[in-house]
């Protein structure tokens, strides 16, 4: 294996390790419309994506709504929490 191949593989592996997930968790007090609107505004989902994620949250208890680095996801997580939506970065 060439040194460049090894270096590229290491860069790819490092980027994958840095990937985090923004997860929205089901609760008993937010409406579907509020969660959908929040995912559109905060996470920049399309209306269809936001609705699908909201149904997954409802039926499965949570949904991975966005991937990225911690620094990318942290402001989105905070904004969702500010809107009363239970969210975490994993």
N, C-alpha and C positions, 0 to 999 in steps of 0.2 A: 504494500500500500504506500502511496506517495505521501510525503509530508503534508502537502496541500489537502489531500483527501482527509487525513486525520484531523487537520485544523478545522476543516469545514464540518466534519462530524461532531467535533467538540463544540463548535458554535451552535449547531442545531440542537445538540443535547442541552447546552446551557439555556437556550431560549425556551425549550420545553419545560425545564425545571422552573423557570420564572413564571410560567403560565399559572394563573389563578382563575377561579370561577366565582362569579357573582351569582348568588343563589337567593331566590325569593321563597319565603316560607309561608305556608298557609296560616291564616288566623280566622277568627270568627267575627270580625268587625269591619273589614274593608269590603267595599262593594266591587263587583266585577268591573264596572265602569271606571272606578277610581284606580284600580290596579292597571287596567288597560291604558288609561290616559297617562299614568305615571311611567309605564314602560315606554310609551311613545315619546314622551317629553324628556325623560332622564336617560334612558338607555338607547334612544334613537331607533327603536323597533318600528317596523311598519305596522299598520293596524292589524293585519292578519297575524304577524308574528306575536304581537302583544296579546291578542285574543287566544292564540294557541298556548302560549306560556301560562296565561291566566287559568285556562282549563286544566293544564297539567298541575299547576299549584293546587287547584281545587281538588282534583281527584287523586293525585299522588302525594300531596303534602308539601311538595317543594318543586322548584324548577331551576335549573342552571340557565340563566338568562343571558350571560355574557362571559366571554373569556378574555383574558388580557393580563397585563402586569398589575401588581398591587397598586402602583401609583396611578394607573389608568382607572382601575375599578373603585378605588377608595372614595373619590368624589361622588360617583354614582351611588354607591352604597349609602353614603351619608345623606344624599338627596332623597333616596327612597325612605330611609329611616325618618328623615324630617317630615315626610308625607304620611308617616304612620304605618308604613309597610315594613314588615319584618324581613330583613335581608342580612346576609353575611357574606364574607369573602372566605373561600376555602382553598 
